[in-house]
Amino acid sequence: MSSERDVDVAVIGAGQAGLSAAHHLGRLGFPPGDGFVVLDADAAPGGAWQHRWPSLTVATTHRVHELPGLPFEPASDDLPAAEAVPAYFAEYERRFALPVERPVRVSAVRRDGHGLFRVESDRGVWRARGVVNATGTWTRPFVPHYPGQETFRGRQLHTVGYRGAAEFAGRSVVVVGGGASAVQLLGELAAVARTTWVTRRPPVWREGPFGEEQGRAAVARVAEAVRAGRMPGSVVGTTGLVVTPWVRRALDAGVLTRLPVFDRITPDGVAWDDGRSVPADVILWATGFRAAVGHLAPLRLRTRDGVIPVAGTAAVEEPRLQLVGYGPSASTIGANRAGRTAAVALRRLLDADTGADTGAGAALPRSA
């Protein structure tokens, strides 16, 4: 292949958001190849799902939303999510003949001075009129710093390094974090280890379905923060933790009794300024992720908080850059919708640049 190729739209990332965007770009008349291409850093389909811990099953995920146009119908809810979801993504790419190039590691996106983006990678350069960034967060695990952290004699790991509870049998494990992953891992670990759960804020438990009005309000809060260039909380973080039958049993058994986050880490555990301490062999950081957008740094769009201001899915200062699975769309259902929004926006922007009239102003039928 030539080291430099021209394309209308380069989609970076083939997870939920990237595949949704690619699907809608195809529906809007962008031909595979010179119309749009999907550049994926992984060697196989599946996005971040292929890297999840083996004990996470379809049944115990927060939720896997279907991509537009193809039902997600695993043979069993007991299948590991790291197998079932990648198989679904692979079938999706095949069914819709999506032009995914892999493995392609994008190192930088720059302006070329002629109205195009230069998407630079280890497989050459793509010159693109528009870019959809769908790189997610999995490659940027976040671990906060606490005094004494470097003195801890036990093991520290983030959820990206977790592979199952068996290796922690008989140990004392401190789980840090208030999200769904922390709850899932506590459920596994408590069966074989002594666990302590610490969070910055008390968890908010949610019984029953989350209302549409509440959901819109949660997304709106995140969207407002991102548009203003502030670091947002996650959408999932504002909706609360779902009380499933397992969670109810765990709550009743005391497995999910939390402590406020500690003040410091000691060589043998964690401690609070009020004199309390907990011994630990392991500290498991279920503390989330940051957006993987370092390759966009040459565009100089980030605020002092490290946030790229976004209106909808468009970068405020560079609307031909669309960010999906970012900010208010950083959830599987949000990523689906964002993919469609980004594709429609780029169809209109690029048609306006060329004076073309493809009928892109007409609304697409809602499919996700």
Backbone torsions as a table, in degrees:
resi	resn	phi	psi	omega
1	MET	NA	150.7	174.3
2	SER	-62.8	147.6	-179.9
3	SER	-73.6	-16.1	176.5
4	GLU	-130.4	128.9	-179.1
5	ARG	-130.5	149.1	179.4
6	ASP	-102.8	140.5	-179.7
7	VAL	-152.3	150.7	175.9
8	ASP	-68.8	-50.3	-176.6
9	VAL	-133.4	128.9	172.3
10	ALA	-104.7	122.7	175.0
11	VAL	-99.5	124.1	-178.2
12	ILE	-105.2	107.8	-179.5
13	GLY	112.9	133.4	-178.6
14	ALA	-120.7	41.4	169.7
15	GLY	-88.0	-159.3	-177.2
16	GLN	-55.1	-48.6	-176.5
17	ALA	-68.6	-42.5	-179.0
18	GLY	-65.6	-40.9	179.2
19	LEU	-68.4	-37.9	176.4
20	SER	-62.1	-45.5	178.8
21	ALA	-61.4	-43.6	-179.5
22	ALA	-62.1	-42.8	178.6
23	HIS	-57.6	-46.5	-177.4
24	HIS	-73.5	-31.3	174.2
25	LEU	-61.1	-42.8	177.3
26	GLY	-62.6	-41.2	179.5
27	ARG	-65.4	-28.4	-178.5
28	LEU	-88.8	9.5	171.9
29	GLY	97.1	3.6	174.3
30	PHE	-77.1	119.1	-178.8
31	PRO	-74.4	143.6	175.5
32	PRO	-59.3	140.7	178.6
33	GLY	103.8	-92.4	-179.9
34	ASP	-86.1	-13.7	175.7
35	GLY	-85.3	-46.5	175.2
36	PHE	-155.8	152.6	177.3
37	VAL	-140.5	150.1	177.7
38	VAL	-113.9	122.9	-178.7
39	LEU	-106.7	117.4	-174.1
40	ASP	-121.8	132.1	-176.0
41	ALA	-76.2	-22.0	-177.8
42	ASP	-80.6	157.2	-179.6
43	ALA	-79.9	-13.6	-176.6
44	ALA	-143.7	160.8	177.3
45	PRO	-63.8	158.3	174.3
46	GLY	130.7	-10.8	-179.4
47	GLY	54.0	-146.3	-178.4
48	ALA	-67.5	-21.6	-176.5
49	TRP	-59.4	-33.7	-177.0
50	GLN	-67.8	-12.5	-178.2
51	HIS	-103.6	1.7	-178.4
52	ARG	-70.9	159.3	-177.5
53	TRP	-64.3	143.3	-173.0
54	PRO	-60.3	-28.0	-176.7
55	SER	-78.5	-8.5	177.3
56	LEU	-77.6	114.8	-178.7
57	THR	-100.8	170.4	176.3
58	VAL	-57.1	-39.6	-176.7
59	ALA	-68.1	-29.8	-174.5
60	THR	-99.8	2.9	174.5
61	THR	-71.0	159.6	176.8
62	HIS	-59.6	-42.6	169.2
63	ARG	169.6	141.2	174.0
64	VAL	-108.5	113.6	179.3
65	HIS	-88.6	143.7	179.1
66	GLU	-68.0	144.6	170.1
67	LEU	-76.2	156.6	-177.7
68	PRO	-63.5	127.5	172.4
69	GLY	94.0	-1.6	-179.4
70	LEU	-148.7	118.8	179.8
71	PRO	-65.7	147.3	173.0
72	PHE	-95.8	107.5	-173.1
73	GLU	-131.3	72.5	178.9
74	PRO	-65.3	152.8	-178.7
75	ALA	-62.1	-30.1	-179.2
76	SER	-154.6	145.2	175.3
77	ASP	-72.1	-10.1	179.1
78	ASP	-87.0	-3.7	178.7
79	LEU	-67.0	143.7	173.1
80	PRO	-59.7	133.9	178.4
81	ALA	-59.1	-30.7	-179.9
82	ALA	-68.6	-10.9	173.8
83	GLU	-104.6	-47.2	-172.9
84	ALA	-67.2	-44.7	-176.4
85	VAL	-71.4	-44.9	175.3
86	PRO	-58.6	-37.7	177.2
87	ALA	-62.7	-39.7	177.5
88	TYR	-65.0	-45.1	178.7
89	PHE	-62.6	-40.7	179.4
90	ALA	-61.8	-43.4	177.9
91	GLU	-64.7	-36.7	178.8
92	TYR	-63.1	-45.9	178.6
93	GLU	-60.4	-41.8	-179.3
94	ARG	-69.4	-45.1	-175.4
95	ARG	-60.6	-40.4	-176.5
96	PHE	-102.3	11.1	175.7
97	ALA	49.3	48.7	-178.1
98	LEU	-76.3	134.3	-175.6
99	PRO	-81.9	77.3	-177.6
100	VAL	-93.9	125.7	174.2
101	GLU	-103.5	129.4	178.8
102	ARG	-156.3	155.0	-11.4
103	PRO	-79.0	132.6	177.7
104	VAL	-129.2	116.3	179.1
105	ARG	-100.7	109.6	179.8
106	VAL	-79.0	126.4	-178.0
107	SER	-100.9	-28.0	-177.3
108	ALA	-161.3	146.9	170.3
109	VAL	-121.3	122.9	-177.3
110	ARG	-129.0	162.3	168.5
111	ARG	-85.3	139.9	-177.2
112	ASP	-96.5	0.8	-179.8
113	GLY	85.2	-3.5	179.8
114	HIS	-124.2	26.9	177.6
115	GLY	82.5	10.3	179.7
116	LEU	-118.9	162.3	170.2
117	PHE	-97.4	141.9	169.4
118	ARG	-102.2	112.3	178.5
119	VAL	-98.4	104.4	-173.7
120	GLU	-96.5	137.1	-175.9
121	SER	-149.2	177.2	176.2
122	ASP	-76.8	-1.6	176.5
123	ARG	-116.1	20.9	179.5
124	GLY	109.2	-165.2	-174.4
125	VAL	-120.7	135.9	170.3
126	TRP	-110.5	127.6	172.8
127	ARG	-94.7	119.4	-171.8
128	ALA	-126.8	144.3	174.6
129	ARG	-78.4	-29.0	178.4
130	GLY	-143.6	155.9	-179.8
131	VAL	-132.3	134.0	169.0
132	VAL	-108.4	115.4	178.4
133	ASN	-94.1	119.9	-176.7
134	ALA	-134.5	46.9	-172.4
135	THR	-88.6	-3.6	173.1
136	GLY	62.2	-147.2	-173.0
137	THR	-136.3	-13.4	-168.3
138	TRP	-56.3	-31.6	-177.9
139	THR	-82.8	1.7	179.3
140	ARG	-128.4	66.4	177.0
141	PRO	-63.4	142.8	-177.7
142	PHE	-109.4	127.6	174.6
143	VAL	-125.6	115.5	178.6
144	PRO	-69.9	161.5	178.3
145	HIS	-104.2	136.7	175.1
146	TYR	-128.0	148.8	178.3
147	PRO	-53.8	137.2	177.9
148	GLY	84.4	0.0	-174.6
149	GLN	-56.8	-38.2	-177.0
150	GLU	-74.6	-10.4	-179.4
151	THR	-91.1	-9.7	-174.4
152	PHE	-63.6	128.5	-176.5
153	ARG	-90.4	-10.3	179.2
154	GLY	-86.8	-158.7	-178.4
155	ARG	-101.5	136.6	171.7
156	GLN	-118.3	135.5	175.4
157	LEU	-149.1	153.7	173.4
158	HIS	-93.5	164.6	179.9
159	THR	-57.7	-25.6	178.8
160	VAL	-63.1	-23.5	-179.5
161	GLY	-98.0	2.0	-178.1
162	TYR	-79.2	132.1	179.9
163	ARG	-124.9	-2.7	178.8
164	GLY	151.1	160.6	-174.0
165	ALA	-77.6	-22.7	-170.5
166	ALA	-57.4	-37.7	-176.6
167	GLU	-70.1	-9.6	180.0
168	PHE	-106.7	10.5	-177.3
169	ALA	-56.3	130.9	176.9
170	GLY	77.7	3.6	-177.8
171	ARG	-102.1	165.3	174.6
172	SER	-97.7	120.6	-174.1
173	VAL	-121.0	125.9	172.8
174	VAL	-98.9	120.2	178.5
175	VAL	-102.2	123.3	-176.7
176	VAL	-110.0	123.5	177.2
177	GLY	136.3	147.0	-174.2
178	GLY	-111.8	18.7	-176.8
179	GLY	-99.5	-174.0	-177.0
180	ALA	-63.7	-35.6	179.9
181	SER	-63.3	-42.2	179.0
182	ALA	-59.6	-43.6	-179.7
183	VAL	-63.9	-43.3	179.4
184	GLN	-62.0	-43.9	-176.8
185	LEU	-71.6	-35.8	175.4
186	LEU	-59.8	-39.4	179.5
187	GLY	-60.5	-38.8	178.5
188	GLU	-75.2	-45.5	-173.8
189	LEU	-68.5	-36.8	-175.9
190	ALA	-61.1	-21.8	179.9
191	ALA	-74.7	-19.7	-174.9
192	VAL	-129.9	-10.6	-173.4
193	ALA	-136.7	167.8	172.6
194	ARG	-89.6	120.6	-172.7
195	THR	-115.5	147.2	171.1
196	THR	-130.7	131.3	-178.9
197	TRP	-109.9	126.7	177.0
198	VAL	-127.3	140.3	179.1
199	THR	-140.2	154.9	178.3
200	ARG	-68.9	-37.7	179.6
201	ARG	-126.5	153.5	176.0
202	PRO	-59.3	139.7	178.7
203	PRO	-66.7	148.3	175.5
204	VAL	-107.5	114.8	-178.1
205	TRP	-93.3	140.0	-177.8
206	ARG	-120.2	120.0	175.3
207	GLU	-97.3	129.3	176.7
208	GLY	83.0	178.0	-175.3
209	PRO	-68.2	152.9	177.8
210	PHE	-89.4	123.8	-175.3
211	GLY	-67.9	152.2	-179.7
212	GLU	-60.0	-41.2	-179.0
213	GLU	-63.5	-41.6	177.1
214	GLN	-64.9	-40.0	179.2
215	GLY	-63.2	-44.8	178.7
216	ARG	-62.6	-38.6	-179.9
217	ALA	-65.5	-40.2	179.3
218	ALA	-64.3	-45.5	179.1
219	VAL	-63.8	-40.2	-178.7
220	ALA	-62.5	-37.6	179.2
221	ARG	-64.5	-42.6	178.7
222	VAL	-67.6	-43.3	-179.3
223	ALA	-60.8	-40.8	179.8
224	GLU	-62.7	-42.1	-179.8
225	ALA	-65.3	-44.4	-178.0
226	VAL	-67.1	-41.0	178.6
227	ARG	-61.5	-33.7	179.7
228	ALA	-84.0	-2.6	178.9
229	GLY	82.5	18.1	179.2
230	ARG	-98.7	153.6	176.4
231	MET	-70.2	119.5	-177.3
232	PRO	-91.8	163.3	163.3
233	GLY	-79.6	168.8	179.2
234	SER	-80.0	156.8	175.2
235	VAL	-62.1	-45.5	-179.1
236	VAL	-62.0	-35.3	-179.7
237	GLY	-63.8	-26.1	-179.6
238	THR	-89.5	-11.3	-176.3
239	THR	-93.5	-12.7	-179.7
240	GLY	90.3	169.4	-178.6
241	LEU	-97.7	129.2	-175.7
242	VAL	-73.5	132.0	177.0
243	VAL	-89.5	91.2	175.0
244	THR	-80.6	170.1	176.7
245	PRO	-54.7	-40.2	178.2
246	TRP	-65.1	-43.8	-179.1
247	VAL	-61.1	-40.2	177.9
248	ARG	-59.9	-43.8	179.0
249	ARG	-64.7	-39.8	-179.7
250	ALA	-66.9	-39.5	176.9
251	LEU	-62.8	-45.0	-179.6
252	ASP	-64.2	-30.7	-178.9
253	ALA	-85.3	-5.3	179.5
254	GLY	84.3	5.9	-179.9
255	VAL	-65.4	-31.1	-175.1
256	LEU	-105.4	32.6	171.2
257	THR	-81.2	122.9	-174.1
258	ARG	-106.9	157.6	172.1
259	LEU	-116.0	153.2	173.3
260	PRO	-63.3	153.8	-176.1
261	VAL	-60.8	144.0	-177.6
262	PHE	-67.2	166.1	178.9
263	ASP	-94.8	-24.8	-179.8
264	ARG	-157.8	164.3	176.9
265	ILE	-110.3	135.4	179.5
266	THR	-108.0	170.5	178.0
267	PRO	-57.7	-27.5	-174.8
268	ASP	-116.9	9.7	-179.6
269	GLY	166.1	-145.4	-178.9
270	VAL	-130.8	155.7	-175.2
271	ALA	-145.7	155.4	178.7
272	TRP	-115.0	156.1	-178.9
273	ASP	-68.1	-16.7	179.2
274	ASP	-84.0	5.3	177.3
275	GLY	102.5	-12.2	178.3
276	ARG	-72.3	153.4	174.2
277	SER	-152.8	155.5	177.5
278	VAL	-134.2	125.5	176.0
279	PRO	-71.5	148.4	-178.9
280	ALA	-148.6	139.2	169.1
281	ASP	-94.1	-25.9	-174.6
282	VAL	-140.7	138.8	167.6
283	ILE	-115.8	118.6	180.0
284	LEU	-104.6	114.9	-176.8
285	TRP	-90.5	101.5	173.4
286	ALA	-100.0	56.5	-168.1
287	THR	-106.5	17.4	170.6
288	GLY	83.1	-162.5	-169.9
289	PHE	-141.7	167.8	170.8
290	ARG	-117.6	156.8	-179.0
291	ALA	-64.5	135.5	179.3
292	ALA	-87.5	82.9	-176.4
293	VAL	-126.4	20.1	-179.1
294	GLY	-60.0	-31.6	179.8
295	HIS	-68.2	-14.9	177.7
296	LEU	-89.4	-0.4	-176.9
297	ALA	-55.5	-38.3	-180.0
298	PRO	-59.4	-19.0	179.2
299	LEU	-78.8	-14.0	175.1
300	ARG	55.4	53.8	-177.1
301	LEU	-107.3	-11.6	-173.0
302	ARG	-81.1	146.2	175.2
303	THR	-81.1	179.9	177.4
304	ARG	-61.9	-26.3	177.9
305	ASP	-80.2	-1.3	-179.2
306	GLY	82.6	13.1	-177.0
307	VAL	-101.7	137.5	170.9
308	ILE	-89.6	113.3	179.1
309	PRO	-60.3	130.6	-175.6
310	VAL	-131.1	135.5	172.2
311	ALA	-112.2	110.8	-171.5
312	GLY	71.7	-111.1	173.4
313	THR	-116.0	-3.6	-174.6
314	ALA	-90.5	134.5	170.8
315	ALA	-61.9	128.6	-173.4
316	VAL	-57.3	-41.7	-176.8
317	GLU	-90.1	-5.3	-178.1
318	GLU	-152.1	78.1	-171.6
319	PRO	-65.7	-16.4	175.4
320	ARG	-76.9	-2.8	169.0
321	LEU	-102.4	116.9	179.6
322	GLN	-109.1	131.7	-179.9
323	LEU	-111.8	117.5	-179.1
324	VAL	-118.2	148.4	-171.4
325	GLY	68.7	29.8	-175.3
326	TYR	-134.0	137.2	178.0
327	GLY	61.1	-122.1	-175.2
328	PRO	-66.9	-14.9	179.4
329	SER	-104.4	18.1	-178.8
330	ALA	-83.5	58.1	172.9
331	SER	-153.4	162.3	-173.6
332	THR	-65.4	-40.9	177.8
333	ILE	-72.6	-36.3	177.1
334	GLY	-65.3	-36.8	179.1
335	ALA	-64.5	-39.8	176.6
336	ASN	-56.8	-52.1	-177.2
337	ARG	-65.6	-38.8	-179.6
338	ALA	-64.5	-35.8	177.9
339	GLY	-59.2	-42.9	177.9
340	ARG	-66.0	-45.3	-179.1
341	THR	-60.0	-43.6	-179.0
342	ALA	-64.8	-42.7	-179.3
343	ALA	-63.8	-44.4	178.8
344	VAL	-62.7	-42.5	-179.3
345	ALA	-62.3	-43.3	-179.0
346	LEU	-70.4	-35.6	176.6
347	ARG	-58.7	-44.8	-178.8
348	ARG	-69.5	-44.1	-178.7
349	LEU	-64.1	-45.4	-177.0
350	LEU	-72.8	-33.4	174.1
351	ASP	-65.5	-38.6	178.5
352	ALA	-63.9	-35.8	178.8
353	ASP	-63.5	-35.7	-176.0
354	THR	-100.2	-7.2	-177.0
355	GLY	75.0	15.2	-179.3
356	ALA	-75.4	155.9	175.9
357	ASP	-129.0	96.6	-177.6
358	THR	-105.6	4.2	-177.1
359	GLY	79.3	16.1	-177.2
360	ALA	-69.1	-12.0	178.7
361	GLY	-71.1	-17.5	178.6
362	ALA	-71.6	142.6	-178.5
363	ALA	-70.1	140.3	173.5
364	LEU	-78.0	147.9	171.4
365	PRO	-62.6	139.8	-178.9
366	ARG	-72.6	126.0	-177.7
367	SER	-126.5	-2.2	179.1
368	ALA	-154.6	NA	NA
